[in-house]
Amino acid sequence: MLSIGKIFWLILILLAVWYMFKIIEKRKLNSINNKQKNDNINKKGLDAFKCDVCGLWSTGQKCNNKECLGSK
């Protein structure tokens, strides 16, 4: 039959397993978040704009297309 000692140990084991799963889940979430942060850090942006006249994407202040009327 169940005694107080057996119930105590059963609850203790269940709590230990539950906390172990919580710790594993927290580590998994931290790993995913760190990976996403590292991916965002490694991406470098490029400042560019699309020319309204020719549609070419260029860097700088004016269109780099020599045949474009908007670059003059």
C-alpha positions as CSV (number, residue, x, y, z in Angstrom):
1,M,0.0,0.0,0.0
2,L,0.9,3.6,-0.2
3,S,2.5,5.1,2.8
4,I,3.5,8.7,3.6
5,G,7.1,7.9,2.7
6,K,6.3,6.5,-0.7
7,I,4.0,9.5,-1.5
8,F,6.7,11.9,-0.4
9,W,9.3,10.3,-2.7
10,L,6.9,10.1,-5.6
11,I,6.1,13.8,-5.3
12,L,9.9,14.5,-5.0
13,I,10.7,12.5,-8.2
14,L,7.8,14.1,-10.1
15,L,9.0,17.6,-9.1
16,A,12.6,16.8,-10.1
17,V,11.5,15.6,-13.6
18,W,9.3,18.6,-14.1
19,Y,12.1,21.1,-13.2
20,M,14.5,19.2,-15.4
21,F,12.1,19.6,-18.4
22,K,11.7,23.3,-17.6
23,I,15.5,23.7,-17.6
24,I,15.9,21.9,-20.9
25,E,13.2,24.0,-22.5
26,K,14.7,27.2,-21.2
27,R,18.1,26.3,-22.6
28,K,16.5,25.4,-26.0
29,L,14.8,28.8,-26.1
30,N,18.0,30.6,-25.2
31,S,19.9,28.8,-27.9
32,I,17.3,29.7,-30.5
33,N,17.3,33.4,-29.4
34,N,21.1,33.6,-29.4
35,K,21.2,32.1,-32.9
36,Q,18.6,34.6,-34.2
37,K,20.6,37.5,-32.6
38,N,23.8,36.2,-34.3
39,D,22.1,35.9,-37.6
40,N,20.9,39.5,-37.3
41,I,24.3,40.8,-36.4
42,N,25.9,39.0,-39.4
43,K,23.6,40.6,-41.9
44,K,24.9,43.9,-43.1
45,G,22.6,46.4,-44.7
46,L,23.3,48.3,-47.9
47,D,21.9,51.8,-48.3
48,A,20.4,52.0,-51.7
49,F,17.6,53.7,-53.5
50,K,15.5,52.9,-56.6
51,C,15.7,55.5,-59.4
52,D,12.3,56.8,-60.3
53,V,13.2,57.3,-63.9
54,C,15.0,54.1,-64.9
55,G,14.2,51.8,-62.0
56,L,17.9,50.9,-61.3
57,W,18.9,50.4,-57.7
58,S,21.9,52.6,-56.9
59,T,24.0,53.6,-53.9
60,G,25.0,57.2,-53.2
61,Q,23.0,60.3,-53.8
62,K,22.2,60.0,-57.6
63,C,21.5,57.2,-60.1
64,N,24.6,55.4,-61.3
65,N,23.1,54.5,-64.7
66,K,24.8,56.5,-67.4
67,E,21.9,56.3,-69.8
68,C,19.4,57.5,-67.2
69,L,18.0,61.0,-67.5
70,G,17.7,61.3,-63.8
71,S,21.4,60.9,-63.2
72,K,22.3,64.2,-64.8
